[in-house]
């Protein structure tokens, strides 16, 4: 039988608990052949708080789980799987109609699986600045200078800030943790 990916709504901030409970119930009932994967896509984000670097796990789709389910010839989820998922504490309903969940498209599945594979890469910097925001340099050779964010460079964890140095506007590229909003 073919397998399709479905999106399941779950209680916010309880995604991990609902996922582990669902996986446990699948094993107990011996339905691993019908529900092969239950994913909670997340990514690692690094930020500096209180001068210390902290790496946290952030959910990419808060309030949702993705499940790969074997469907019947009509494309329907088997009743035993439907009831197992619906009876799991914290689990809501599937995305789609009341009794007719809509499977994810091929493109969505590819994106989801590539996001999950890449989550093991190095943490992404959490940069909370926007273009045009006023900031103050708190570390480095331009300490205590005020400027305006020209560009945010999330891939490198840097921001380009326009500072006034000796009466002239000068673009300076700084690490995101070297500046603070004012």
N, C-alpha and C positions, 0 to 999 in steps of 0.2 A: 504494500500500500504506500502511496505517496505521503510525504511529510510536508507540512506547511508551518510557517512561523506566525504566531498570533501575539498580539499585545494585550496584556492583562492589567487592568487598573488595580492598584493596591493602596492601602492606607499610607499617607505620607509619613516619612521618618520611621516607617516600620518595614521598609522594603527588604532589608537583610533578614529580619525575623520571619517575614512571610515566605521569602525564598527558601530559607532553610527548613521551615515547617512543611512547605510543599514538597521539597525534595525528599524529606523523611517519609511523608505520607505515600509518595510514589514508590519508594523502596518497600515499605511495609505491605502495600497492596500488590507489589510485583508488576507494576505497570511501566517499567523502564523501557520496554519495547514500544509503548505508545507515546510516552513523553520522554524524548531522548535528552533534551537540554532545557534548562531554565536559567536565563541570564538576567543579570542586573548590571548593565553597562555603567562603568565608572572610570574616572581618570585620576591620576595623582597630580596634585597641585601644591607647589611650594610657595610659601610666603614667609616674610620676616615679621615676627611679633616680639616686641620687647628686646630687640637686638638678637634674637635667636631664630635660626631657620627652622621652619616646621613644615613637614610634608604631610598633607592630609588627602584622604580619598573623597572625591566629589562625584555624586551620581550625575550621569549625563542626562538621564530622563527621570527626574524624581517623580515618584508616585506610579511608576510602571515597571512591569517585568515582561520579558519576552520569553515565549515558550515554543519549542519545536514539537509539534503534535502530529501523530499519524492520523490522517483523515480517511473516511470511508469513500466509496466510489462516487458519492454525491458531493464530496468536499466538506462533509459535516464532521464535527468533532464527535467521537464516540460518547454515548451517554455516561458510561462509567467514568471517563476522563472529565467530562463536563461537570458531573456532580462532585468528583474528588476535588477539583479546583474550586468550585463554588462554595464547598463546605470548609475550605481551609480558612482558619481565622485570619482576618485582615485582608483577604482577597476580595476584590470587587467583581466587576463583570469584564467581559472581553470588549475590545474596541469593535464597534459595528452595531448591528441591530440587536434587539432583545434576545432573539433565539438564533440569530445568524451572524456569528462573528466573522469579520472580514480579515482574511490573511494578509500579511505584509507582501508588498510587491518584491520582485527579484532585486530591484535596485536598492530598496530599503534594507533587505536582508544582507546584501553585499556590504552596504555602508555600516550596518550594525556589527557584522562580523569583523570588518576591518578595524572599527573603533575598539572592539574587545581585544583584538590581537595587538594593537598599538599601545594599549594601556600600560604594558610592561616597560615601555620606553622611559627615558628619564622624565622626571616630573616637569610639568609646564608651570611657568611662573604666573602667579596670580597678580596681575597688574590692574589696579583699580583707578587708574587715571584716564581722563578723556582729553581729546584735543581741545585746546582753548582754556583749560583749567589752570588757575593760578597755583603755583607751587613754590616751596622754599627748599633750597639745597641744604641738607642737614649734615652732609659729610663730604670730604674731599677738598680739592683746591678752591672750589667755588662756594664753600660753606657760608651760610647766611645770605646768599644772593637769592632774590626773588625773580621768578620768571613765569613764562606761559608755556604749557605743553604744546609743542608743534606737531609731534607725531609719537604714537605708541608703537613699539616694536616688540610684540609678544614673543616672537620666535627666539630673539636674543635676550629677552628679559630687560630691555633697555627702553628709555624714553628720550626723545629729542626735545630739549627745552631751549627756548629763546631767552637768553640772559642779557642784561645791559652791563657791559664791561667797558670801563673808561668812556662812558657816554655813547657807546655803539652797541646796537643789537647784534648779539653773537649766538649762533646755534651751537649748543653743546649736547653731546650724547652722554647720558648718565645711566647707571644701573638704577632699576626701579626703586630699590630700597634706599638710595641716596637722596631721594626727594620726598617731601610730604606736602599734602594739600594744605592751603591756608584759606 
